Amino acid sequence: MSRAHHFKLFKQLILLVGLFVICLYNSANAAAPNFNNLSEGQINGVLKDFASSMYPTTVSGASSLGKLFGFELGVEVGAAESPNVDALTTEKVDKFPKAAFMGIVSVPFGLGAEVAILPVKVGDFEYNYYSVGARWTITDAFSFIPFFDLKLRAQVSNGEMKFKDQIAGVPTDVTFDHKSFAYNLTIGKKILFIEPYLGFGHISGKNSLTSSGTVSIFNVSVPVTAHQDVKLSDNYYYLGAQLHLFILNLGLEWAKVYDNKVITGKLSFGF
């Protein structure tokens, strides 16, 4: 199979998965949460659910993409638990979709960078997300560490989600803003075509919920500005595996972030 054919297949798969992502978010918009009279404790729970869906990951193991140079491009699709939102709504909203286009590049000594991004606007639902990260596969620089690979990573993420709420028939605009910093350690080993891995880290940041309109989603205990900021911080862990098939990579990762389970799959191409 020629390289030109590989690139054609890659573009077709990106288009198909992109359309799937839009449909996924369209479904989420159809069952958008309906919030009303939220207390401070409920707001904290809602923000944890939103933040879990924006957990930064590229579903990648501990190894680098190459001793000299490598790159990877692909898509991620998954879901995050949202039990706090589900408890407050009449519709079933027990999961938030999670998706992004991702890319990784690596250079000598195990150093590299990664990015994940997704801008989506479907009707009244709008979602803008990106994360950038720096990574270092320590075992590429220090070969005396045997048997497995070790990767250090730091990530900054930024996201915004907007949708309309209905309170007694009155439309209200709801905006969730997310900013976080995460660092983690991944341990893994590539065995033939399969690379299992696990890791743990810490994530912290600022999240906010804003209500605007003639009515508010908030309880009277919340300031009349209809805006609430909450700082969230959590130790998290994850495990996953990648299947390397020549230029094609398939990955699946399970994580526990802000007490919520997050499952993310990946389809990517790399050299």
Stockholm file with secondary structure:
# STOCKHOLM 1.0

chainA/1-271         MSRAHHFKLFKQLILLVGLFVICLYNSANAAAPNFNNLSEGQINGVLKDFASSMYPTTVSGASSLGKLFGFELGVEVGAAESPNVDALTTEKVDKFPKAAFMGIVSVPFGLGAEVAILPVKVGDFEYNYYSVGARWTITDAFSFIPFFDLKLRAQVSNGEMKFKDQIAGVPTDVTFDHKSFAYNLTIGKKILFIEPYLGFGHISGKNSLTSSGTVSIFNVSVPVTAHQDVKLSDNYYYLGAQLHLFILNLGLEWAKVYDNKVITGKLSFGF
#=GR chainA/1-271 SS CCHHHHHHHHHHHHHHHHHHHHHHHHHHHHTCCCCCSBCHHHHHHHHHHHHHHTCCCCCCCSSCSCSSCEEEEEEEEEEEECHHHHTTCSSCCCEEEEEEEEEEEECGGGEEEEEEEEEEEETTEEEEEEEEEEEEEHHHHCTTSCSSEEEEEEEEEEEEEEEEEEETTEEEEEEEEEEEEEEEEEEECCBTTEEEEEEEEEEEEEEEEEEESSSCSBCTTSCTTCEEEEEEEEEEEEEEEEEEETTEEEEEEEEEETTEEEEEEEEEEEC
#=GC SS_cons         CCHHHHHHHHHHHHHHHHHHHHHHHHHHHHTCCCCCSBCHHHHHHHHHHHHHHTCCCCCCCSSCSCSSCEEEEEEEEEEEECHHHHTTCSSCCCEEEEEEEEEEEECGGGEEEEEEEEEEEETTEEEEEEEEEEEEEHHHHCTTSCSSEEEEEEEEEEEEEEEEEEETTEEEEEEEEEEEEEEEEEEECCBTTEEEEEEEEEEEEEEEEEEESSSCSBCTTSCTTCEEEEEEEEEEEEEEEEEEETTEEEEEEEEEETTEEEEEEEEEEEC
//
